Amino acid sequence: MALNIKPIADRVVVEAAPAEEKTASGLYIPDTAKEKPQSGTVVAVGEGKKDEPLTVKVGDQVLYGKYSGTEITYEGKEYLIMRESDIYAVL
């Protein structure tokens, strides 16, 4: 995926996973009750700080905090820009 956004320093761009449409039992979840996804795919990374290189790379599946990052829309798609420290784990 070629994304023309280049994050600065220790920031990464994440494409959030789609929200759940159905429960495990098969019930459909209305838009008003859907929770924000807390996982996604890294699509762009910065260069890191001077003494701290980034540990995530493009293509990594990550878990992040519920209210982490700033939501942006670029070329019709929703992304999150966040610091690497907002990422809790790589799946």
Secondary structure, DSSP 8 states (H G I E B T S, - for coil): --------TTEEEEEE-----B-TTS-B--GGG-----EEEEEEE---BTTB-----TT-EEEE-TT-SEEEEETTEEEEEEEGGGEEEE-
